[in-house]
Amino acid sequence: MPDDTRRHPRDHVIAVRYQQLSAEVRALQRQCYALATLRLHQAVEANGGTGEGLAIVTDIDETVIDNSAVMAHAATVGAHLDNVETWKLWERFGKPRLIPGAAQFLWLADELGVSIFYVSDRFSENKPATLATLAELGLPQASPDRVQLFGKPKAERRALIERDHRIVLLLGDTLHDFHGDFAGSTLDEQYRWTERHADRFGQDWIVFPNAAHGTWMEADLRPWDLPVQD
């Protein structure tokens, strides 16, 4: 029997509280960027000490910028996390903060001569606002051609980037940020694809924590069946 408590508003509040307020999430985010920095240096060294021809592709939300304030708004007013109009307003008027370590890593990539592409499913109609936000946060290479928003599937956008660059790192908080196999797949299929691509994680794929959004939010819990005691 489905467990309807999985959609209880309190569950959402707990998830957002962890994402926004826990020191553990901030530690994990810094850990991700520390590993990304190591991999970036290795890629540039293997490329003869230059970033020429190399690219990193990063998601924006919960990878570069923290949108937990709008998540907290949705949780406290009882609105669904994916309320389209609320997110559109947030993209236009919200004041997100940077994910810890993001600016340092992205500026390092810029200094090493590596191309940066921001590939996100933010609303294309809000592209001027997103560009303004990234500029206000002082991020490098956040130009219209490098900020690619909702339209073609992310896998297709990455393929276009690969025509002129070798992508050495992908950064994101959901698995379709890394490979088209994960887009539109069920949770069990995602488990299988995760195993199939296991050698990529921590190498050229860096996954950031996001406790407040994902396919798993609609899944039933799988509790332990307490043995019957004689």
Backbone as a chain_set.jsonl record, in Angstrom:
{"seq": "MPDDTRRHPRDHVIAVRYQQLSAEVRALQRQCYALATLRLHQAVEANGGTGEGLAIVTDIDETVIDNSAVMAHAATVGAHLDNVETWKLWERFGKPRLIPGAAQFLWLADELGVSIFYVSDRFSENKPATLATLAELGLPQASPDRVQLFGKPKAERRALIERDHRIVLLLGDTLHDFHGDFAGSTLDEQYRWTERHADRFGQDWIVFPNAAHGTWMEADLRPWDLPVQD", "coords": {"N": [[0.849, -1.197, 0.0], [0.638, 2.216, -0.891], [2.617, 4.705, 0.734], [1.339, 7.479, 1.882], [2.407, 9.444, 3.449], [4.77, 10.251, 2.445], [4.495, 12.51, 0.969], [3.901, 14.473, 2.682], [3.684, 17.822, 3.92], [5.424, 18.389, 6.06], [7.58, 16.707, 5.656], [8.78, 17.887, 3.485], [9.559, 20.318, 4.606], [11.502, 19.449, 6.43], [13.424, 18.442, 4.642], [14.149, 20.779, 3.241], [15.087, 22.302, 5.366], [17.377, 20.871, 6.084], [18.845, 21.178, 3.687], [19.196, 23.949, 3.553], [20.17, 24.817, 6.064], [21.916, 23.023, 7.341], [25.199, 22.351, 8.489], [26.462, 20.211, 7.442], [25.662, 19.956, 4.737], [26.919, 22.219, 3.656], [29.543, 21.499, 4.115], [29.729, 19.244, 2.466], [29.343, 20.463, -0.016], [31.657, 22.039, -0.192], [33.486, 19.974, -0.196], [32.899, 18.781, -2.64], [33.758, 20.796, -4.409], [36.438, 20.891, -3.728], [37.314, 18.411, -4.661], [36.652, 18.735, -7.357], [38.449, 20.757, -8.012], [40.926, 19.438, -7.742], [40.639, 17.507, -9.807], [40.428, 19.217, -11.976], [42.951, 20.477, -12.098], [44.454, 18.195, -12.687], [43.456, 17.547, -15.225], [44.205, 19.752, -16.758], [46.985, 19.623, -16.526], [47.418, 17.189, -17.835], [46.819, 18.029, -20.316], [48.989, 19.272, -21.304], [49.576, 21.366, -19.647], [47.982, 23.495, -20.203], [44.79, 25.117, -20.568], [43.608, 25.236, -22.986], [41.188, 24.433, -25.362], [39.81, 22.862, -23.591], [36.887, 22.255, -21.521], [34.593, 22.959, -18.877], [31.425, 21.925, -17.72], [28.756, 23.145, -16.012], [25.902, 22.835, -13.938], [23.534, 25.262, -12.69], [21.664, 25.869, -10.497], [21.701, 24.964, -7.115], [24.185, 23.989, -7.487], [26.002, 25.931, -8.335], [24.723, 28.233, -7.384], [22.722, 28.962, -4.494], [19.468, 28.217, -3.914], [17.848, 27.94, -1.731], [16.269, 29.678, -0.295], [13.919, 30.227, -1.753], [12.921, 27.674, -1.81], [12.407, 27.353, 0.895], [10.417, 29.243, 1.173], [8.355, 28.037, -0.369], [7.967, 25.753, 1.172], [7.093, 26.765, 3.645], [4.732, 28.109, 3.064], [3.227, 26.129, 2.101], [3.173, 25.561, -0.569], [3.728, 23.753, -3.625], [6.964, 22.536, -4.42], [7.735, 22.829, -7.073], [6.301, 24.947, -8.148], [5.561, 26.833, -10.842], [5.202, 29.612, -11.404], [6.139, 30.813, -9.069], [8.846, 30.092, -9.125], [9.624, 31.383, -11.459], [9.373, 34.064, -10.669], [11.298, 34.081, -8.649], [13.648, 33.63, -10.118], [13.769, 36.055, -11.434], [13.7, 38.061, -9.442], [14.814, 37.131, -7.106], [17.43, 36.784, -4.601], [19.878, 34.941, -4.596], [22.489, 33.118, -2.843], [25.977, 32.32, -3.243], [27.068, 28.937, -3.713], [29.209, 27.431, -1.35], [32.609, 27.63, -2.174], [32.222, 27.761, -4.918], [32.781, 30.159, -6.447], [35.585, 30.427, -6.195], [36.493, 28.072, -7.453], [35.485, 28.352, -10.092], [36.724, 30.695, -10.951], [39.338, 29.833, -10.871], [39.294, 27.94, -12.956], [38.864, 29.716, -15.059], [41.237, 31.248, -14.944], [43.052, 29.3, -15.648], [42.549, 29.033, -18.273], [40.433, 27.484, -19.144], [37.377, 26.782, -20.72], [34.139, 27.753, -19.629], [30.897, 26.559, -19.243], [27.595, 27.228, -18.469], [25.052, 25.25, -17.968], [21.743, 24.942, -17.745], [18.37, 24.297, -16.599], [16.884, 26.519, -16.112], [14.376, 29.044, -16.759], [14.193, 30.059, -20.111], [13.079, 32.472, -20.874], [13.733, 34.073, -18.806], [16.374, 34.651, -19.114], [17.913, 37.129, -19.305], [17.683, 37.995, -16.623], [18.891, 35.889, -15.227], [21.503, 36.039, -16.252], [22.154, 38.534, -15.215], [22.091, 37.965, -12.483], [24.203, 36.091, -12.211], [26.3, 37.752, -12.979], [26.164, 39.679, -10.961], [26.925, 38.143, -8.831], [29.533, 37.847, -9.414], [30.711, 35.974, -11.212], [32.792, 34.196, -13.532], [32.973, 34.286, -17.171], [30.248, 34.343, -17.721], [28.561, 34.81, -20.026], [26.142, 35.506, -22.66], [26.397, 33.436, -24.62], [27.595, 31.428, -23.208], [25.924, 30.772, -21.173], [23.467, 28.588, -21.036], [20.175, 27.932, -21.269], [16.891, 26.49, -20.509], [15.549, 24.463, -23.046], [16.616, 22.759, -25.61], [17.238, 19.3, -24.748], [19.509, 18.642, -22.019], [21.55, 16.856, -22.683], [21.805, 17.188, -25.431], [22.633, 19.844, -25.553], [25.094, 19.628, -24.295], [26.372, 18.022, -26.176], [26.634, 19.764, -28.336], [28.46, 21.586, -27.28], [30.644, 19.942, -27.147], [31.501, 19.817, -29.738], [33.439, 21.714, -30.201], [35.02, 21.667, -27.981], [36.741, 19.808, -25.431], [35.12, 18.24, -22.969], [35.982, 18.184, -19.673], [35.066, 18.1, -17.107], [31.988, 17.614, -15.45], [29.493, 19.173, -13.566], [26.905, 18.964, -11.203], [23.609, 18.658, -9.646], [21.604, 16.879, -10.07], [21.063, 13.746, -11.718], [20.652, 13.823, -14.488], [22.178, 15.907, -15.239], [24.51, 14.876, -16.046], [24.4, 12.711, -17.86], [22.492, 11.625, -20.657], [21.154, 9.235, -20.275], [19.921, 9.287, -17.805], [17.827, 11.038, -17.952], [14.412, 11.432, -17.615], [14.13, 8.852, -16.658], [13.074, 6.083, -14.602], [13.202, 5.63, -10.996], [14.343, 3.123, -10.302], [15.585, 2.537, -12.713], [17.448, 4.588, -12.717], [19.082, 3.749, -10.612], [20.269, 1.531, -11.846], [21.606, 2.731, -14.026], [23.34, 4.321, -12.602], [25.057, 2.425, -11.481], [26.133, 1.435, -13.862], [27.573, 3.609, -14.779], [29.454, 3.946, -12.833], [32.223, 4.387, -12.681], [32.616, 7.022, -13.353], [31.865, 8.834, -11.403], [33.134, 11.197, -9.157], [35.352, 11.363, -10.676], [35.251, 12.572, -13.556], [32.723, 13.421, -13.188], [31.001, 15.335, -10.903], [28.97, 15.275, -8.198], [26.585, 17.198, -6.547], [25.052, 17.801, -3.312], [21.513, 17.678, -2.901], [18.877, 17.858, -1.059], [16.249, 18.495, -1.352], [14.944, 18.13, -3.736], [14.089, 15.96, -6.42], [13.711, 12.833, -8.27], [13.352, 10.8, -6.447], [11.746, 11.851, -4.449], [9.099, 11.19, -4.728], [8.963, 8.551, -4.18], [8.07, 5.462, -2.532], [8.791, 4.645, 0.841], [11.033, 2.065, 1.983], [10.694, 0.087, 4.307], [12.21, -1.684, 7.084], [11.155, -4.932, 7.845], [10.056, -5.882, 10.803], [11.053, -8.72, 12.547], [8.855, -11.325, 13.582], [8.459, -11.988, 16.927], [8.764, -14.905, 18.848]], "CA": [[0.0, 0.0, 0.0], [1.476, 3.417, -0.932], [2.753, 5.482, 1.958], [1.034, 8.852, 1.51], [3.162, 10.395, 4.264], [5.952, 10.697, 1.716], [4.22, 13.82, 0.384], [3.456, 15.365, 3.749], [4.458, 19.072, 3.925], [6.483, 18.368, 7.064], [8.741, 16.073, 5.045], [9.411, 18.899, 2.64], [10.21, 21.278, 5.5], [12.721, 18.818, 6.947], [14.397, 18.389, 3.548], [14.644, 22.134, 2.979], [15.873, 22.72, 6.536], [18.697, 20.242, 5.938], [19.542, 21.772, 2.555], [19.515, 25.357, 3.789], [20.744, 25.168, 7.36], [22.879, 22.091, 7.927], [26.627, 22.518, 8.199], [26.885, 19.049, 6.662], [25.512, 20.26, 3.314], [27.98, 23.151, 3.264], [30.785, 20.723, 4.082], [29.684, 18.425, 1.256], [29.55, 21.342, -1.166], [33.087, 22.355, -0.244], [34.167, 18.742, -0.569], [32.719, 18.64, -4.088], [34.629, 21.735, -5.117], [37.824, 20.481, -3.502], [37.576, 17.318, -5.595], [36.619, 19.31, -8.705], [39.706, 21.488, -8.184], [41.952, 18.428, -7.977], [40.441, 16.935, -11.146], [40.706, 20.256, -12.963], [44.409, 20.581, -12.215], [44.942, 16.996, -13.373], [43.078, 17.619, -16.637], [45.028, 20.772, -17.402], [48.339, 19.071, -16.592], [47.434, 16.167, -18.887], [46.651, 18.739, -21.588], [50.206, 20.017, -21.559], [49.661, 22.532, -18.781], [47.128, 24.567, -20.713], [43.358, 24.828, -20.619], [43.129, 25.443, -24.352], [40.383, 23.352, -25.914], [39.089, 22.157, -22.528], [35.696, 22.923, -20.994], [33.789, 22.378, -17.804], [30.0, 22.217, -17.845], [28.153, 23.125, -14.692], [24.541, 23.273, -13.677], [23.538, 26.501, -11.909], [20.931, 25.814, -9.235], [22.197, 24.021, -6.109], [25.553, 23.61, -7.855], [26.739, 27.19, -8.264], [23.997, 29.155, -6.508], [21.85, 28.367, -3.482], [18.099, 28.7, -4.025], [17.078, 27.391, -0.62], [15.303, 30.655, 0.206], [12.63, 30.022, -2.414], [12.441, 26.378, -1.318], [11.838, 27.599, 2.221], [9.137, 29.929, 0.951], [7.374, 27.046, -0.796], [7.697, 24.845, 2.287], [6.377, 27.421, 4.736], [3.375, 28.488, 2.651], [2.531, 24.915, 1.687], [3.146, 25.442, -2.026], [4.573, 22.696, -4.166], [8.31, 23.007, -4.725], [7.905, 23.126, -8.482], [5.373, 25.968, -8.591], [6.249, 27.498, -11.952], [5.183, 31.067, -11.298], [7.028, 31.208, -7.967], [10.233, 29.977, -9.58], [9.89, 32.45, -12.424], [9.585, 35.286, -9.891], [12.584, 33.95, -7.964], [14.713, 33.846, -11.092], [13.807, 37.472, -11.809], [13.843, 39.004, -8.332], [15.461, 36.523, -5.949], [18.819, 37.114, -4.293], [20.54, 33.72, -4.121], [23.896, 33.23, -2.469], [26.838, 31.333, -3.893], [27.435, 27.701, -3.046], [30.588, 27.555, -0.865], [33.66, 27.106, -3.043], [31.909, 27.888, -6.347], [33.491, 31.259, -7.1], [37.014, 30.117, -6.243], [36.721, 27.047, -8.466], [35.205, 28.863, -11.432], [37.781, 31.643, -11.308], [40.527, 29.034, -11.156], [39.129, 27.433, -14.32], [39.065, 30.855, -15.959], [42.662, 31.594, -14.938], [43.776, 28.232, -16.329], [42.2, 29.066, -19.69], [39.409, 26.482, -19.427], [36.073, 27.367, -21.024], [33.084, 27.425, -18.668], [29.532, 26.622, -19.767], [26.553, 27.099, -17.457], [23.948, 24.572, -18.652], [20.707, 24.895, -16.718], [16.984, 24.293, -17.068], [16.181, 27.76, -15.772], [13.509, 29.476, -17.851], [14.882, 30.859, -21.116], [12.516, 33.827, -20.903], [14.382, 34.825, -17.731], [17.83, 34.641, -19.315], [18.552, 38.384, -18.873], [17.749, 38.037, -15.157], [19.91, 34.931, -14.794], [22.799, 36.641, -16.578], [22.392, 39.607, -14.25], [22.389, 37.337, -11.193], [25.56, 35.538, -12.263], [27.224, 38.886, -12.999], [26.147, 40.283, -9.633], [27.684, 37.251, -7.955], [30.937, 37.945, -9.8], [31.18, 34.718, -11.791], [33.465, 34.397, -14.819], [32.498, 33.718, -18.444], [28.79, 34.222, -17.691], [28.091, 35.558, -21.186], [24.959, 34.864, -23.247], [26.698, 32.193, -25.331], [28.074, 30.418, -22.266], [24.816, 30.442, -20.264], [22.505, 27.901, -21.899], [19.03, 27.617, -20.421], [15.922, 25.469, -20.921], [15.24, 24.378, -24.47], [17.01, 21.406, -25.987], [17.693, 18.499, -23.605], [20.885, 18.938, -21.614], [22.481, 15.997, -23.42], [22.031, 17.809, -26.739], [23.433, 21.052, -25.349], [26.473, 19.195, -24.045], [26.934, 17.527, -27.435], [27.024, 20.937, -29.128], [29.691, 22.107, -26.678], [31.729, 19.005, -27.452], [31.975, 20.002, -31.106], [34.615, 22.587, -30.205], [35.746, 21.563, -26.719], [36.737, 18.52, -24.723], [34.569, 18.453, -21.626], [36.781, 17.425, -18.71], [34.325, 18.0, -15.854], [30.571, 17.952, -15.372], [29.081, 19.416, -12.189], [25.457, 19.124, -11.103], [22.97, 18.087, -8.458], [20.705, 15.805, -10.491], [21.863, 12.88, -12.569], [20.589, 14.163, -15.913], [23.237, 16.888, -15.502], [25.717, 14.147, -16.418], [24.24, 11.809, -19.005], [21.122, 11.522, -21.13], [20.528, 8.009, -19.786], [19.165, 9.538, -16.588], [16.696, 11.932, -18.212], [13.12, 10.782, -17.752], [14.178, 7.456, -16.234], [12.495, 5.779, -13.301], [14.188, 5.538, -9.931], [15.075, 1.861, -10.429], [16.477, 2.679, -13.87], [18.554, 5.435, -12.285], [20.003, 2.901, -9.854], [21.036, 0.713, -12.793], [22.516, 3.603, -14.771], [24.387, 4.751, -11.67], [26.038, 1.339, -11.439], [26.803, 1.331, -15.155], [28.499, 4.736, -14.922], [30.098, 4.111, -11.52], [33.612, 4.846, -12.776], [32.669, 8.446, -13.683], [31.612, 9.66, -10.233], [34.367, 11.573, -8.484], [36.404, 11.51, -11.682], [34.852, 13.748, -14.335], [31.372, 13.791, -12.756], [30.979, 15.755, -9.503], [27.559, 15.394, -7.831], [26.356, 18.033, -5.376], [23.884, 17.371, -2.539], [20.257, 18.432, -2.944], [17.912, 17.05, -0.311], [14.901, 19.041, -1.473], [14.368, 17.961, -5.074], [14.565, 14.793, -7.135], [12.756, 11.768, -8.567], [13.182, 10.007, -5.232], [10.776, 12.462, -3.527], [7.798, 10.547, -4.899], [9.111, 7.11, -3.961], [7.645, 4.899, -1.254], [9.854, 4.152, 1.715], [11.202, 0.614, 1.989], [11.049, -0.127, 5.714], [12.586, -2.991, 7.598], [10.07, -5.717, 8.417], [10.457, -6.387, 12.122], [10.73, -10.151, 12.686], [7.881, -11.688, 14.611], [9.099, -12.658, 18.053], [7.967, -16.01, 19.443]], "C": [[0.889, 1.254, 0.0], [1.46, 4.164, 0.384], [2.562, 6.956, 1.632], [1.782, 9.871, 2.349], [4.388, 10.908, 3.53], [5.75, 12.083, 1.122], [3.762, 14.817, 1.431], [4.314, 16.632, 3.754], [5.599, 19.072, 4.932], [7.748, 17.722, 6.513], [9.515, 17.076, 4.202], [10.163, 19.917, 3.505], [11.518, 20.71, 6.033], [13.804, 18.788, 5.877], [14.998, 19.761, 3.279], [15.493, 22.636, 4.14], [17.284, 22.131, 6.45], [19.493, 20.924, 4.829], [20.016, 23.189, 2.858], [20.389, 25.595, 5.015], [21.822, 24.235, 7.881], [24.309, 22.442, 7.531], [27.131, 21.368, 7.342], [26.761, 19.315, 5.159], [26.607, 21.204, 2.851], [29.332, 22.436, 3.202], [30.843, 19.859, 2.818], [29.917, 19.267, 0.012], [31.02, 21.718, -1.307], [33.902, 21.128, -0.659], [34.068, 18.517, -2.07], [33.657, 19.556, -4.848], [36.102, 21.435, -4.885], [38.205, 19.366, -4.475], [37.589, 17.836, -7.027], [37.915, 20.054, -9.003], [40.855, 20.533, -8.48], [41.85, 17.87, -9.395], [40.746, 17.955, -12.244], [42.21, 20.415, -13.177], [44.98, 19.383, -12.98], [44.648, 17.058, -14.869], [43.939, 18.623, -17.385], [46.468, 20.275, -17.546], [48.453, 18.045, -17.714], [47.291, 16.779, -20.273], [47.868, 19.611, -21.901], [50.333, 21.29, -20.749], [48.845, 23.718, -19.24], [45.663, 24.136, -20.711], [42.781, 24.956, -22.011], [42.388, 24.209, -24.867], [39.578, 22.587, -24.886], [37.876, 22.963, -22.07], [35.194, 22.195, -19.765], [32.356, 22.811, -18.046], [29.38, 22.077, -16.464], [26.686, 23.509, -14.736], [24.637, 24.569, -12.872], [22.929, 26.286, -10.529], [21.381, 24.652, -8.357], [23.546, 23.418, -6.49], [26.472, 24.824, -7.776], [26.053, 28.179, -7.33], [22.976, 28.402, -5.655], [20.471, 29.024, -3.56], [17.229, 28.277, -2.844], [16.063, 28.382, -0.054], [13.945, 30.475, -0.461], [12.059, 28.648, -2.063], [11.781, 26.545, 0.044], [10.515, 28.331, 2.12], [8.055, 28.924, 0.594], [6.981, 26.127, 0.354], [6.834, 25.5, 3.359], [4.963, 27.835, 4.356], [2.587, 27.297, 2.138], [2.425, 24.755, 0.188], [4.057, 24.314, -2.475], [5.899, 23.292, -4.594], [8.434, 23.483, -6.163], [6.895, 24.136, -9.014], [6.057, 26.869, -9.616], [6.321, 29.001, -11.754], [6.097, 31.561, -10.17], [8.48, 31.162, -8.403], [10.582, 31.051, -10.604], [10.165, 33.771, -11.706], [10.938, 35.254, -9.177], [13.744, 34.205, -8.921], [14.861, 35.326, -11.451], [14.191, 38.38, -10.642], [14.579, 38.438, -7.117], [16.918, 36.926, -5.807], [19.519, 35.874, -3.73], [21.964, 34.014, -3.68], [24.678, 32.155, -3.215], [26.962, 30.072, -3.052], [28.886, 27.841, -2.58], [31.593, 26.884, -1.809], [33.447, 27.346, -4.52], [32.754, 28.956, -7.034], [34.971, 30.949, -7.248], [37.323, 29.101, -7.35], [36.546, 27.605, -9.875], [36.252, 29.883, -11.868], [39.099, 30.929, -11.569], [40.462, 28.493, -12.586], [39.389, 28.536, -15.34], [40.545, 31.212, -16.072], [43.506, 30.554, -15.674], [43.45, 28.176, -17.82], [41.17, 28.04, -20.11], [38.08, 27.19, -19.682], [35.027, 26.86, -20.035], [31.727, 27.579, -19.355], [28.564, 26.356, -18.621], [25.319, 26.539, -18.158], [22.865, 24.265, -17.618], [19.334, 24.805, -17.364], [16.192, 25.448, -16.474], [15.395, 28.23, -16.998], [14.258, 30.397, -18.815], [14.365, 32.296, -21.15], [13.14, 34.72, -19.828], [15.896, 34.9, -17.906], [18.479, 35.972, -18.941], [18.697, 38.471, -17.355], [18.806, 37.077, -14.63], [21.309, 35.452, -15.091], [23.148, 37.739, -15.575], [22.752, 39.04, -12.882], [23.808, 36.805, -11.161], [26.607, 36.654, -12.275], [27.309, 39.536, -11.623], [26.942, 39.454, -8.635], [29.16, 37.168, -8.349], [31.513, 36.692, -10.423], [31.756, 34.936, -13.187], [32.737, 33.747, -15.99], [30.977, 33.543, -18.488], [28.18, 35.099, -18.781], [26.914, 34.826, -21.827], [25.244, 33.547, -23.956], [27.141, 31.075, -24.411], [27.002, 30.012, -21.256], [23.686, 29.891, -21.12], [21.358, 27.369, -21.043], [18.044, 26.689, -21.124], [15.57, 25.587, -22.401], [15.514, 22.959, -24.913], [17.401, 20.629, -24.741], [19.153, 18.783, -23.291], [21.898, 18.094, -22.386], [22.797, 16.601, -24.792], [22.863, 19.073, -26.606], [24.89, 20.692, -25.08], [27.14, 18.719, -25.327], [27.377, 18.678, -28.335], [28.317, 21.55, -28.597], [30.881, 21.244, -27.081], [32.217, 19.108, -28.895], [33.294, 20.787, -31.137], [35.466, 22.477, -28.946], [35.764, 20.112, -26.244], [36.276, 18.778, -23.294], [35.322, 17.563, -20.642], [36.087, 17.285, -17.364], [32.871, 18.387, -16.068], [30.213, 18.098, -13.903], [27.571, 19.616, -12.156], [24.908, 18.452, -9.868], [21.909, 17.056, -8.795], [21.397, 15.018, -11.596], [21.74, 13.186, -14.055], [21.525, 15.318, -16.261], [24.481, 16.213, -16.083], [25.569, 13.29, -17.67], [22.757, 11.717, -19.364], [20.404, 10.267, -20.677], [19.594, 8.274, -18.615], [17.908, 10.378, -16.824], [15.41, 11.137, -18.414], [13.082, 9.337, -17.3], [13.53, 7.279, -14.863], [13.602, 5.675, -12.257], [15.002, 4.254, -10.043], [16.018, 1.896, -11.632], [17.684, 3.55, -13.516], [19.561, 4.654, -11.459], [20.891, 2.106, -10.812], [22.041, 1.555, -13.576], [23.647, 4.09, -13.88], [25.468, 3.689, -11.553], [26.826, 1.259, -12.735], [27.849, 2.431, -15.335], [29.316, 4.967, -13.653], [31.502, 4.684, -11.601], [33.727, 6.34, -13.068], [32.557, 9.34, -12.438], [32.911, 9.925, -9.466], [35.55, 11.705, -9.423], [36.09, 12.747, -12.529], [33.402, 14.156, -14.065], [31.402, 14.112, -11.264], [29.533, 16.065, -9.119], [27.411, 16.166, -6.516], [25.091, 17.603, -4.637], [22.681, 18.294, -2.745], [19.177, 17.57, -2.306], [16.474, 17.426, -0.583], [14.268, 18.832, -2.838], [14.956, 16.723, -5.727], [13.47, 13.769, -7.354], [12.392, 10.981, -7.318], [12.116, 10.576, -4.301], [9.405, 11.806, -3.597], [7.842, 9.042, -4.618], [8.583, 6.688, -2.597], [8.871, 4.475, -0.446], [9.889, 2.624, 1.681], [11.644, 0.204, 3.39], [11.489, -1.562, 6.001], [11.353, -3.666, 8.18], [10.564, -6.354, 9.707], [10.077, -7.865, 12.256], [9.715, -10.389, 13.825], [8.604, -12.457, 15.695], [8.182, -13.757, 18.631], [7.721, -15.748, 20.929]], "O": [[1.806, 1.345, 0.815], [0.435, 4.249, 1.06], [3.488, 7.618, 1.165], [1.797, 11.053, 2.005], [4.988, 11.898, 3.948], [6.724, 12.765, 0.803], [3.282, 15.898, 1.09], [5.533, 16.548, 3.609], [6.637, 19.688, 4.688], [8.858, 18.131, 6.855], [10.746, 17.102, 4.212], [11.274, 20.325, 3.166], [12.528, 21.412, 6.083], [14.967, 19.073, 6.16], [16.21, 19.893, 3.11], [16.499, 23.314, 3.931], [18.266, 22.824, 6.715], [20.676, 21.218, 5.002], [21.114, 23.578, 2.463], [21.25, 26.475, 5.005], [22.576, 24.612, 8.778], [24.585, 22.785, 6.381], [28.104, 21.518, 6.602], [27.648, 18.944, 4.39], [27.169, 21.018, 1.771], [30.162, 22.733, 2.342], [31.89, 19.76, 2.178], [30.608, 18.837, -0.912], [31.563, 21.717, -2.411], [34.888, 21.244, -1.388], [35.04, 18.108, -2.704], [34.283, 19.14, -5.823], [36.93, 21.698, -5.757], [39.296, 19.38, -5.045], [38.432, 17.431, -7.827], [38.425, 19.99, -10.122], [41.666, 20.79, -9.37], [42.854, 17.771, -10.101], [41.257, 17.602, -13.307], [42.678, 20.478, -14.314], [45.873, 19.535, -13.814], [45.483, 16.671, -15.686], [44.355, 18.372, -18.516], [47.097, 20.489, -18.582], [49.439, 18.019, -18.45], [47.598, 16.141, -21.28], [47.777, 20.568, -22.67], [51.096, 22.189, -21.104], [49.001, 24.824, -18.722], [45.344, 22.953, -20.835], [41.575, 24.797, -22.195], [42.901, 23.092, -24.812], [38.749, 21.751, -25.247], [37.836, 24.185, -22.21], [35.347, 20.981, -19.63], [32.1, 23.92, -18.516], [29.47, 21.026, -15.83], [26.286, 24.402, -15.483], [25.723, 24.93, -12.418], [23.591, 26.493, -9.512], [21.434, 23.505, -8.801], [23.992, 22.447, -5.88], [27.571, 24.756, -7.226], [26.718, 28.883, -6.571], [22.45, 27.36, -6.046], [20.321, 30.219, -3.307], [16.002, 28.26, -2.952], [15.099, 27.976, 0.595], [12.918, 30.565, 0.211], [10.841, 28.478, -2.024], [10.734, 25.958, 0.317], [9.594, 28.07, 2.894], [6.968, 28.942, 1.171], [5.813, 25.764, 0.499], [5.944, 24.859, 3.919], [4.087, 27.909, 5.217], [1.417, 27.429, 1.779], [1.671, 23.907, -0.291], [5.025, 23.965, -1.8], [5.951, 24.423, -5.076], [9.158, 24.439, -6.442], [6.655, 24.179, -10.221], [7.011, 27.578, -9.297], [7.384, 29.6, -11.917], [6.748, 32.598, -10.299], [9.258, 32.067, -8.1], [11.7, 31.567, -10.616], [11.074, 34.51, -12.083], [11.637, 36.265, -9.107], [14.7, 34.904, -8.584], [15.965, 35.789, -11.74], [14.921, 39.354, -10.824], [14.926, 39.182, -6.2], [17.557, 37.354, -6.769], [19.729, 35.775, -2.521], [22.566, 35.011, -4.079], [24.104, 31.204, -3.746], [26.961, 30.134, -1.823], [29.721, 28.325, -3.343], [31.435, 25.723, -2.185], [34.37, 27.162, -5.313], [33.367, 28.701, -8.07], [35.552, 31.18, -8.308], [38.295, 29.254, -8.089], [37.373, 27.353, -10.751], [36.625, 29.921, -13.04], [39.891, 31.373, -12.4], [41.436, 28.57, -13.334], [40.049, 28.315, -16.355], [41.048, 31.451, -17.17], [44.544, 30.881, -16.251], [44.015, 27.36, -18.548], [41.036, 27.747, -21.298], [37.704, 28.096, -18.938], [35.029, 25.689, -19.655], [31.447, 28.607, -19.972], [28.704, 25.374, -17.892], [24.618, 27.267, -18.861], [23.054, 23.433, -16.731], [19.151, 25.183, -18.521], [14.97, 25.368, -16.347], [15.71, 27.86, -18.129], [14.875, 31.379, -18.402], [15.123, 33.227, -21.422], [13.09, 35.947, -19.914], [16.618, 35.182, -16.95], [19.53, 35.953, -18.3], [19.709, 38.96, -16.853], [19.537, 37.406, -13.695], [22.208, 35.316, -14.261], [24.295, 37.857, -15.143], [23.623, 39.577, -12.198], [24.54, 37.036, -10.199], [27.667, 36.526, -11.663], [28.394, 39.902, -11.17], [27.554, 39.991, -7.712], [29.944, 36.49, -7.685], [32.68, 36.369, -10.196], [31.258, 35.774, -13.939], [31.986, 32.787, -15.82], [30.474, 32.686, -19.216], [27.393, 36.004, -18.504], [26.711, 33.641, -21.561], [24.424, 32.631, -23.904], [27.075, 29.902, -24.78], [27.159, 29.01, -20.558], [23.026, 30.637, -21.844], [21.542, 26.482, -20.21], [18.329, 26.167, -22.202], [15.327, 26.677, -22.919], [14.732, 22.052, -24.624], [17.852, 21.228, -23.765], [19.937, 19.122, -24.177], [22.986, 18.572, -22.707], [23.934, 16.526, -25.257], [23.711, 19.348, -27.456], [25.805, 21.355, -25.567], [28.324, 18.974, -25.55], [28.393, 18.571, -29.022], [29.168, 21.982, -29.374], [31.978, 21.747, -27.324], [33.253, 18.536, -29.233], [34.149, 20.551, -31.99], [36.513, 23.117, -28.846], [34.91, 19.307, -26.614], [36.955, 19.449, -22.516], [35.303, 16.338, -20.762], [36.476, 16.44, -16.558], [32.561, 19.351, -16.767], [30.58, 17.255, -13.083], [27.019, 20.347, -12.977], [25.625, 17.769, -9.137], [21.366, 16.417, -7.894], [22.222, 15.565, -12.328], [22.64, 12.842, -14.82], [21.66, 15.678, -17.431], [25.396, 16.888, -16.554], [26.512, 13.161, -18.451], [21.888, 11.731, -18.492], [19.174, 10.223, -20.688], [18.593, 7.577, -18.443], [17.022, 10.416, -15.97], [15.338, 10.27, -19.286], [12.087, 8.652, -17.538], [13.455, 8.219, -14.071], [14.786, 5.636, -12.591], [16.224, 4.286, -9.894], [17.12, 1.349, -11.577], [18.801, 3.285, -13.958], [20.766, 4.869, -11.587], [22.104, 2.016, -10.621], [23.186, 1.146, -13.769], [24.778, 4.254, -14.337], [26.657, 4.007, -11.527], [28.038, 1.042, -12.721], [28.883, 2.214, -15.966], [29.814, 6.07, -13.429], [31.933, 5.392, -10.691], [34.833, 6.881, -13.035], [33.081, 10.453, -12.414], [33.677, 9.008, -9.169], [36.634, 12.114, -9.007], [36.596, 13.836, -12.259], [32.909, 15.123, -14.646], [31.78, 13.267, -10.452], [28.935, 17.003, -9.646], [28.033, 15.827, -5.509], [24.156, 17.095, -5.257], [22.811, 19.518, -2.76], [18.634, 16.664, -2.939], [15.561, 16.756, -0.101], [13.16, 19.312, -3.079], [16.153, 16.456, -5.616], [12.423, 13.821, -6.708], [11.25, 10.55, -7.157], [11.621, 9.852, -3.438], [8.636, 11.859, -2.636], [6.844, 8.348, -4.807], [8.637, 7.45, -1.632], [9.863, 4.004, -1.004], [8.884, 1.979, 1.385], [12.833, -0.003, 3.633], [11.18, -2.499, 5.265], [10.593, -3.045, 8.923], [11.396, -7.261, 9.686], [8.91, -8.221, 12.095], [9.743, -9.732, 14.866], [9.277, -13.451, 15.426], [6.992, -13.542, 18.861], [7.076, -16.554, 21.599]]}, "num_chains": 1, "name": "protein.A"}
